[in-house]
Amino acid sequence: MDVLSGAVLQAVLALSAEPDMRLWRRAPLAPFTTIGVGGRGAVLVTVATPEAAARALAILTETRVPWAALGAGSNVVVADSGYTGVILKLDDAFQYVEGPFGSDRLDVDIVVGAAAPLPRVATFLADQGYGGLEFACGVPGTVGGGVAMNAGAHGGCMADVVKAVEVAVPGETGWLSAEDLEWRYRRCTLPREAMVLSVRLSVTPGDREQILTQHRMLQRRRRQTQPRGVRTFGSVFANPPGDVAGRLLEAAGMKGVRRGGAQVSNMHANFLTNVGDATAADVLGLMAMMREAVWRRSGVLLEPEVRVLGAEFPWERGEAERPVPRAGRG
Ligand SMILES: Cc1cc2nc3c(=O)[nH]c(=O)nc-3n(C[C@H](O)[C@H](O)[C@H](O)COP(=O)(O)OP(=O)(O)OC[C@H]3O[C@@H](n4cnc5c(N)ncnc54)[C@H](O)[C@@H]3O)c2cc1C
């Protein structure tokens, strides 16, 4: 039934009157994610300009409607019941690369729109003879999602290359220096109610062929260790300090374990795949099983890398079997 709550309806009326925004009520969200599960969003809003993003955030704040930014959806799982707030997405106008700026032979700056796909930016820069973003050549998210997640691989991460971030907050836009943000493993703490619009990256002029060779080598390594052509959101759990989540999950016997339409990859135990008709309940239930198995086997409580929209993780709402202290642990 298409019934919007009073606050969302009020927000929809105000947003509909604004230029440079497009609204989609009851938008199915599964197709906007790489795992491909979950229900509808009450409203999906795409914004075409920085000012539109700032105005949208002002309206959502005034009407007290919860919202969430969505990039390529490569690190989110949407609840089967959907999302009752507003999903904000940058449209294609935010897919751009500007620069280089600066004449330093060691470092130059590039400004990239937050909707630009990370692998495309990395490859474009490599083709122009700029290195620094090689780690991102196989990360299938957007630049904005990459900042929010501090995406990284092969020893590099966004925090290494981001110099400044342009954000929209309710009613205004502005630049924040990277030093003013808190970067942690697979996480960057942005100001409350902020959406990333663009990013100033520091890249290094280098030998085009060498940089492209490095891309090919990293892509080959991915093909050898991760499942290809499947619906997944990449790593399910973050690596705990001093260990690797995939190793712990494999040791706990999770490879190939299936729940409904969700299955742990036979190739990589920290990858969960939608093998056809998975629901978010299958995915979240399997995640709870994976976490439980590692706790029982190794005494490590894994923390999710993936974000959930419209629900909590089962162990947060106490539905999963609660891990019990293992014998012998203090
Ligand atoms: C096959 C596969 C391989 C992967 N490999 C890696 C890897 O090697 N390393 C790695 O780090 N990740 C990896 N990932 C996970 C994912 O690609 C990254 O986390 C990526 O940075 C997410 O970007 P996104 O645009 O898809 O963000 P989304 O999944 O859309 O969103 C993720 C989070 O970022 C927020 N967000 C998105 N856009 C914005 C914005 N403009 N402003 C503010 N917040 C925003 C969302 O609200 C959400 O909280 C992989 C995923 C897949 C499917």
The ligand as an SDF file (V2000), in Angstrom:
LIG
                    3D

 53 58  0  0  0  0  0  0  0  0999 V2000
   32.7790   -7.6440   -5.4970 C   0  0  0  0  0  0  0  0  0  0  0  0
   33.0450   -6.6020   -4.4370 C   0  0  0  0  0  0  0  0  0  0  0  0
   34.3570   -6.3580   -4.0500 C   0  0  0  0  0  0  0  0  0  0  0  0
   34.6240   -5.3900   -3.0710 C   0  0  0  0  0  0  0  0  0  0  0  0
   35.9160   -5.1770   -2.7030 N   0  0  0  0  0  0  0  0  0  0  0  0
   36.1920   -4.2180   -1.7960 C   0  0  0  0  0  0  0  0  0  0  0  0
   37.5500   -3.9400   -1.4220 C   0  0  0  0  0  0  0  0  0  0  0  0
   38.5040   -4.5400   -1.9120 O   0  0  0  0  0  0  0  0  0  0  0  0
   37.7690   -2.9680   -0.4800 N   0  0  0  0  0  0  0  0  0  0  0  0
   36.7430   -2.2630    0.0700 C   0  0  0  0  0  0  0  0  0  0  0  0
   37.0150   -1.3850    0.9070 O   0  0  0  0  0  0  0  0  0  0  0  0
   35.4560   -2.5060   -0.2560 N   0  0  0  0  0  0  0  0  0  0  0  0
   35.1510   -3.4550   -1.1790 C   0  0  0  0  0  0  0  0  0  0  0  0
   33.8500   -3.6950   -1.5310 N   0  0  0  0  0  0  0  0  0  0  0  0
   32.7650   -2.9560   -0.8370 C   0  0  0  0  0  0  0  0  0  0  0  0
   32.3410   -1.6390   -1.5120 C   0  0  0  0  0  0  0  0  0  0  0  0
   32.6020   -1.6640   -2.9160 O   0  0  0  0  0  0  0  0  0  0  0  0
   33.0200   -0.4360   -0.8810 C   0  0  0  0  0  0  0  0  0  0  0  0
   32.6970   -0.3340    0.4960 O   0  0  0  0  0  0  0  0  0  0  0  0
   32.5930    0.8770   -1.5610 C   0  0  0  0  0  0  0  0  0  0  0  0
   33.3910    1.9200   -1.0790 O   0  0  0  0  0  0  0  0  0  0  0  0
   31.1200    1.2300   -1.3310 C   0  0  0  0  0  0  0  0  0  0  0  0
   30.7950    2.2970   -2.2130 O   0  0  0  0  0  0  0  0  0  0  0  0
   29.3010    2.4820   -2.7310 P   0  0  0  0  0  0  0  0  0  0  0  0
   29.2580    3.6920   -3.5850 O   0  0  0  0  0  0  0  0  0  0  0  0
   28.8040    1.2330   -3.3300 O   0  0  0  0  0  0  0  0  0  0  0  0
   28.5660    2.7970   -1.3580 O   0  0  0  0  0  0  0  0  0  0  0  0
   27.1530    2.2130   -0.8800 P   0  0  0  0  0  0  0  0  0  0  0  0
   27.2360    0.7470   -0.7390 O   0  0  0  0  0  0  0  0  0  0  0  0
   26.0780    2.7850   -1.7220 O   0  0  0  0  0  0  0  0  0  0  0  0
   27.0820    2.8720    0.5740 O   0  0  0  0  0  0  0  0  0  0  0  0
   28.0050    2.4550    1.5700 C   0  0  0  0  0  0  0  0  0  0  0  0
   27.9550    3.5120    2.6850 C   0  0  0  0  0  0  0  0  0  0  0  0
   28.4510    4.7380    2.1770 O   0  0  0  0  0  0  0  0  0  0  0  0
   27.4780    5.7660    2.3470 C   0  0  0  0  0  0  0  0  0  0  0  0
   27.5580    6.6610    1.1840 N   0  0  0  0  0  0  0  0  0  0  0  0
   27.4790    6.3110   -0.1320 C   0  0  0  0  0  0  0  0  0  0  0  0
   27.6120    7.4010   -0.9140 N   0  0  0  0  0  0  0  0  0  0  0  0
   27.7490    8.4500   -0.0730 C   0  0  0  0  0  0  0  0  0  0  0  0
   27.8940    9.8680   -0.2540 C   0  0  0  0  0  0  0  0  0  0  0  0
   27.9390   10.4340   -1.4750 N   0  0  0  0  0  0  0  0  0  0  0  0
   27.9940   10.6420    0.8370 N   0  0  0  0  0  0  0  0  0  0  0  0
   27.9530   10.1140    2.0860 C   0  0  0  0  0  0  0  0  0  0  0  0
   27.8200    8.8080    2.3400 N   0  0  0  0  0  0  0  0  0  0  0  0
   27.7170    7.9780    1.2650 C   0  0  0  0  0  0  0  0  0  0  0  0
   26.1360    5.0450    2.4340 C   0  0  0  0  0  0  0  0  0  0  0  0
   25.1860    5.8170    3.1440 O   0  0  0  0  0  0  0  0  0  0  0  0
   26.5310    3.7760    3.1700 C   0  0  0  0  0  0  0  0  0  0  0  0
   26.5850    4.0000    4.5590 O   0  0  0  0  0  0  0  0  0  0  0  0
   33.5550   -4.6540   -2.4890 C   0  0  0  0  0  0  0  0  0  0  0  0
   32.2370   -4.8850   -2.9040 C   0  0  0  0  0  0  0  0  0  0  0  0
   31.9770   -5.8440   -3.8740 C   0  0  0  0  0  0  0  0  0  0  0  0
   30.5660   -6.0590   -4.3310 C   0  0  0  0  0  0  0  0  0  0  0  0
  1  2  1  0
  2  3  1  0
  2 52  2  0
  3  4  2  0
  4  5  1  0
  4 50  1  0
  5  6  2  0
  6  7  1  0
  6 13  1  0
  7  8  2  0
  7  9  1  0
  9 10  1  0
 10 11  2  0
 10 12  1  0
 12 13  2  0
 13 14  1  0
 14 15  1  0
 14 50  1  0
 15 16  1  0
 16 17  1  0
 16 18  1  0
 18 19  1  0
 18 20  1  0
 20 21  1  0
 20 22  1  0
 22 23  1  0
 23 24  1  0
 24 25  2  0
 24 26  1  0
 24 27  1  0
 27 28  1  0
 28 29  2  0
 28 30  1  0
 28 31  1  0
 31 32  1  0
 32 33  1  0
 33 34  1  0
 33 48  1  0
 34 35  1  0
 35 36  1  0
 35 46  1  0
 36 37  1  0
 36 45  1  0
 37 38  2  0
 38 39  1  0
 39 40  1  0
 39 45  2  0
 40 41  1  0
 40 42  2  0
 42 43  1  0
 43 44  2  0
 44 45  1  0
 46 47  1  0
 46 48  1  0
 48 49  1  0
 50 51  2  0
 51 52  1  0
 52 53  1  0
M  END
$$$$
